[in-house]
Amino acid sequence: MDIAWMAWTWQTAVFFAAIAGLLALMTVLALVKPERERVGVLRIATTRGDRLFIALLGAAFINLAWLGLVGPSLWWALGLSLLYAAAVFRFV
């Protein structure tokens, strides 16, 4: 199988390492402090894992919109994504 078409750069490695680190952190948190569902502004019961998924999905859309509307420099989009994730974990 040839995967030479993929752009395996250090940025790609950091991205996948960050996702793996988040999943490991969520596993440790689930073992140390069991999750309880809570209802936030969306009026649905969510756990930490649900909020992580919502934050990652929103960050993907923020970055795609930034690429389409602004351009290839994604540093500001990263900042917006982190603010969005903080808001999701706080209010959702």
C-alpha positions in Angstrom: 0.0 0.0 0.0 1.5 3.3 -1.0 0.7 6.3 1.2 3.3 8.7 -0.3 0.4 11.0 -1.2 -0.2 11.9 2.4 1.6 14.9 4.0 3.2 13.3 7.0 4.9 16.3 8.5 5.8 17.1 12.1 2.6 19.2 12.3 0.6 16.1 11.4 2.4 14.1 14.1 1.7 16.8 16.7 -1.9 16.8 15.8 -2.3 13.0 16.2 -0.2 13.0 19.3 -2.5 15.7 20.8 -5.6 13.7 20.0 -4.0 10.6 21.5 -2.9 12.6 24.6 -6.5 14.0 25.0 -7.9 10.5 24.8 -5.4 9.2 27.4 -6.1 12.1 29.7 -9.9 11.5 29.4 -9.2 7.8 30.3 -7.2 8.7 33.4 -9.8 11.3 34.5 -12.6 8.6 34.1 -10.6 6.2 36.3 -9.7 8.8 38.9 -12.9 10.8 39.0 -15.9 9.0 37.5 -18.0 11.0 35.1 -21.5 12.3 35.8 -23.8 13.5 33.1 -24.7 17.2 33.3 -27.2 19.3 31.3 -25.9 22.6 29.9 -27.0 25.2 27.5 -27.9 22.7 24.8 -30.3 21.0 27.2 -28.9 17.6 26.6 -27.1 15.4 29.1 -23.4 15.3 28.2 -20.3 13.7 29.7 -16.7 14.8 29.4 -16.2 12.6 26.4 -19.3 14.1 24.7 -18.0 17.6 25.3 -14.5 16.6 24.0 -16.2 15.3 20.8 -18.3 18.5 20.4 -15.2 20.6 20.9 -13.1 18.7 18.4 -15.9 18.8 15.8 -16.4 22.5 16.3 -12.6 23.1 16.0 -12.6 21.3 12.7 -15.4 23.5 11.4 -13.6 26.7 12.7 -10.4 25.7 11.0 -12.1 24.8 7.7 -14.1 28.1 7.7 -10.9 30.0 8.5 -9.1 28.3 5.5 -12.0 29.1 3.2 -12.6 32.7 4.3 -9.2 34.0 5.6 -6.3 31.9 4.3 -3.8 29.3 5.2 -2.4 30.9 8.4 -4.2 29.0 11.1 -2.8 30.4 14.3 -5.8 32.7 14.9 -8.1 29.8 14.1 -6.2 27.7 16.7 -6.8 30.4 19.3 -10.5 30.5 18.4 -10.7 26.8 18.6 -9.2 26.8 22.1 -11.6 29.5 23.2 -14.5 27.5 21.7 -13.3 24.3 23.5 -13.1 26.1 26.8 -16.6 27.4 26.4 -17.9 23.9 25.4 -16.4 22.4 28.5 -17.7 25.2 30.7 -21.2 25.7 29.4 -22.3 22.6 27.5 
